[in-house]
Amino acid sequence: MVSPLYKYLGNMEFEKLVGIPLDERADRYIKMLLNSDKSDWTVNVAIIRFFTGRGKGLTPSGDDILLGFTMAIIRFGNFNIWRQVLMLEVNGDKTTTISVAYLQALLQGYVNELLIQLVKLLDHAEPADVEKTIKKVQSFGHTSGNDTLFGFLLGLEFLANQGEG
């Protein structure tokens, strides 16, 4: 059974909502994100370098996508190599200090309360609760909320792909 959260996110038109163009190059890295072995150091570096610092704002869109993706996958496993590469590659030389702080906090187990509510919706939720929480997350920054939601959906899709393999 598909959760109401996954269904809602899957119906969103992220190509119109996120802060980076979802062009052929981005599509190639999104496919890598969805299908690669997260214990492959070299592939993780390539993916994370592509997204880090990409886009505008206090937290660039690519960083928010990485945040949402990582938040989804670490809910269901350690993914230690992915986490190590993220910690090394997302730094002040490549992106904003705020993005670095957000990602480091996530890796230490801390996220915004609304993002905690989002994750809790995975267990069980009424469609009205899903919509209400998503609307609140979407209000973050110019595109940060949508970028984070897109990354979260990609993380859920990655996990679903793992189950199929």
C-alpha positions as CSV (number, residue, x, y, z in Angstrom):
1,M,0.0,0.0,0.0
2,V,1.3,3.5,-0.9
3,S,1.3,5.9,1.9
4,P,-0.7,9.2,1.5
5,L,2.5,11.1,1.9
6,Y,4.3,9.3,-0.9
7,K,1.3,9.6,-3.1
8,Y,1.0,13.4,-2.5
9,L,4.7,14.0,-3.1
10,G,4.6,11.9,-6.2
11,N,1.8,14.1,-7.7
12,M,3.6,17.3,-7.1
13,E,5.1,19.1,-10.2
14,F,8.5,19.6,-8.8
15,E,10.0,20.7,-12.1
16,K,8.0,23.9,-11.7
17,L,8.7,24.2,-8.0
18,V,12.4,23.6,-7.3
19,G,15.1,26.1,-7.6
20,I,17.4,24.4,-10.1
21,P,16.6,23.4,-13.7
22,L,15.7,19.8,-14.0
23,D,17.5,19.5,-17.3
24,E,19.3,16.5,-18.9
25,R,22.4,17.0,-16.7
26,A,20.4,17.2,-13.5
27,D,18.3,14.2,-14.6
28,R,21.5,12.2,-15.0
29,Y,22.5,12.9,-11.4
30,I,19.0,12.3,-10.1
31,K,19.1,8.9,-11.7
32,M,22.5,8.2,-10.1
33,L,21.0,9.4,-6.8
34,L,18.1,7.0,-7.2
35,N,20.0,3.9,-8.4
36,S,23.5,4.0,-7.1
37,D,25.1,2.0,-4.3
38,K,25.4,4.4,-1.4
39,S,28.5,2.5,-0.2
40,D,30.3,3.5,-3.4
41,W,32.6,6.4,-2.3
42,T,33.4,7.6,-5.8
43,V,29.8,7.7,-7.0
44,N,28.7,9.4,-3.8
45,V,31.3,12.1,-4.3
46,A,30.2,12.8,-7.9
47,I,26.5,13.0,-6.9
48,I,27.1,15.2,-3.8
49,R,29.5,17.5,-5.7
50,F,26.9,18.0,-8.4
51,F,24.2,19.1,-6.0
52,T,26.3,21.0,-3.4
53,G,25.9,24.8,-3.7
54,R,23.7,24.5,-6.9
55,G,21.1,27.2,-7.0
56,K,20.6,30.5,-5.2
57,G,19.7,31.5,-1.7
58,L,20.8,31.1,1.9
59,T,20.5,27.4,1.4
60,P,21.0,26.6,-2.3
61,S,18.5,24.3,-3.9
62,G,20.9,21.4,-4.4
63,D,21.8,21.5,-0.7
64,D,18.1,21.3,0.2
65,I,17.6,18.4,-2.2
66,L,20.5,16.6,-0.4
67,L,19.0,17.4,3.0
68,G,15.6,16.0,2.0
69,F,17.1,12.9,0.4
70,T,19.4,12.2,3.4
71,M,16.6,12.7,5.9
72,A,14.5,10.1,4.1
73,I,17.2,7.4,3.8
74,I,18.8,7.7,7.2
75,R,15.3,7.1,8.7
76,F,15.7,3.5,7.4
77,G,19.4,2.8,7.7
78,N,22.9,4.1,8.5
79,F,24.3,4.6,5.0
80,N,27.6,5.4,6.6
81,I,29.6,6.0,3.4
82,W,27.0,8.4,2.1
83,R,27.0,10.2,5.4
84,Q,30.8,10.4,5.5
85,V,31.0,11.8,1.9
86,L,28.3,14.3,2.7
87,M,30.2,15.5,5.7
88,L,33.4,16.0,3.7
89,E,32.0,17.4,0.5
90,V,29.4,19.9,1.9
91,N,31.6,22.5,3.3
92,G,32.0,26.3,3.4
93,D,34.2,26.3,0.3
94,K,31.4,24.9,-1.8
95,T,28.2,26.3,-0.3
96,T,26.8,28.5,2.4
97,T,27.5,28.3,6.0
98,I,23.8,27.8,6.7
99,S,23.6,24.8,4.4
100,V,26.7,23.3,6.0
101,A,25.2,23.8,9.5
102,Y,21.8,22.3,8.4
103,L,23.4,19.2,6.9
104,Q,25.8,18.7,9.9
105,A,22.8,19.0,12.3
106,L,20.9,16.4,10.3
107,L,23.8,14.0,10.4
108,Q,23.9,14.5,14.2
109,G,20.2,13.7,14.4
110,Y,18.7,17.2,14.5
111,V,16.2,18.7,12.1
112,N,13.5,21.4,12.0
113,E,10.3,20.4,13.8
114,L,8.2,20.6,10.6
115,L,10.6,18.1,9.0
116,I,10.1,15.8,11.9
117,Q,6.4,16.0,11.4
118,L,6.9,15.2,7.7
119,V,8.9,12.1,8.5
120,K,6.2,11.0,11.0
121,L,3.7,11.1,8.2
122,L,5.3,8.1,6.7
123,D,4.0,5.9,9.5
124,H,0.3,6.7,9.0
125,A,-1.5,9.9,8.2
126,E,-4.8,11.3,7.0
127,P,-4.5,13.0,3.6
128,A,-5.6,16.3,5.2
129,D,-2.7,16.1,7.6
130,V,-0.3,15.3,4.8
131,E,-1.5,18.3,2.8
132,K,-1.3,20.6,5.8
133,T,2.3,19.6,6.7
134,I,3.5,19.8,3.1
135,K,2.0,23.3,2.7
136,K,3.9,24.4,5.9
137,V,7.2,22.9,4.6
138,Q,6.7,24.6,1.2
139,S,6.6,27.9,3.0
140,F,10.4,27.6,3.8
141,G,12.4,30.2,1.9
142,H,11.9,30.9,-1.7
143,T,12.2,27.3,-2.9
144,S,13.9,25.6,0.0
145,G,10.7,23.8,1.2
146,N,10.0,22.5,-2.3
147,D,13.6,21.5,-2.8
148,T,13.6,19.6,0.5
149,L,10.4,17.9,-0.4
150,F,11.8,16.9,-3.8
151,G,14.9,15.4,-2.1
152,F,12.7,13.6,0.4
153,L,10.6,12.1,-2.4
154,L,13.8,11.0,-4.2
155,G,15.0,9.4,-0.9
156,L,11.7,7.5,-0.7
157,E,12.1,6.4,-4.3
158,F,15.7,5.3,-3.6
159,L,14.5,3.2,-0.7
160,A,11.6,1.7,-2.8
161,N,14.2,0.8,-5.5
162,Q,16.3,-1.0,-2.9
163,G,13.3,-3.1,-1.9
164,E,12.8,-4.2,-5.6
165,G,16.4,-5.3,-6.0
